[in-house]
Amino acid sequence: MSCESIRVSITDGVAELLLDRREKHNAVTPEMAAAIREARQAIDADARASCVLVRGAGDRAFCAGTDLNTIDVYPDAWAWRHSVNYALEFGEFRKPVVAALKGWVMGGGFEIALNCDIRVASRTARFAAPEVKHGWLGAGGFSQRLTRLVGFGQASRILLTGDTIDADEAYRIGIVELLVDEGQEVAEALALAKRIAAHSEVATVTNKAGIRAAMEGGLTNGLAMERELMALAFAMGAKERGVADFNKAQAVKRD
């Protein structure tokens, strides 16, 4: 990667993307944003990786969002408009993405988590969308993805107050799928990512695409896309593999 604060490694089918700027709570700079895009493109093209795990370095934060001290690098709103939206990059992954969350999950860091497919959080995690306090809104998925995840009322409460919520509440209202004890979030997220990576890539990628279609479009179009994805999976050999695997499993049961 072109930025030392973004590190990628691949083991057992899982690509780990580490946000490593722990002295700043892994707050994202423009250089990091560009490196995130580069990492996303490289991982999606790498046949060794079937699932992605994203986590933050250090003990205190997953990610504190955008480093506001770097906002001035954009001379005007137009320049900012055409910069890399690092949170949305995580929603652009073709492969499934699991987030391991701890400590501060703030602003754009919260949006990174929302753009992932599955969120595993330590009980130390704290979530907030402080943008309203700065006089703006989050542009990496807050109003869209958070509303789809937790509903109109809860999203309104979180985004319009800027209040911090703890991990237990985040789990209760549906921001987090799995809640674990302190220090267990990476191990649990990695185990989950490995289970996903054990399936064929065509199966996981098409399932993810179908789920995203359900989140982002109407039912009629989503059902039509689901059928097309199934046809694609069959065209890539999934039908033959599935039948063979089923017959093999039945033979083992008979034995």
Buried (B, 14 or more C-beta within 10 A) or exposed (E): BEBEBBBBEBEEBBBBBBBBBBEBBBBBBBBBBBBBBBBBEBBBEEEEBBBBBBBBBBEBBBBBBBBEEBEEEBEEEEEBEEEBBBBBBBBEBBBBBBBBBBBBBBBBBBBBBBBBBBBBBBBBBBBBBBBBEEEEEBBBBBBBBBBBBBEEEBBBEBBEBBBBBBBEBBBBBEBBBBBBEEEBBBEBBBEBBBEBBEBBBBBBBBBBBBBBBBEEEEEEEBEEBBEBBBEBBEEBEBEEBBEEEEEEEEEEEEE
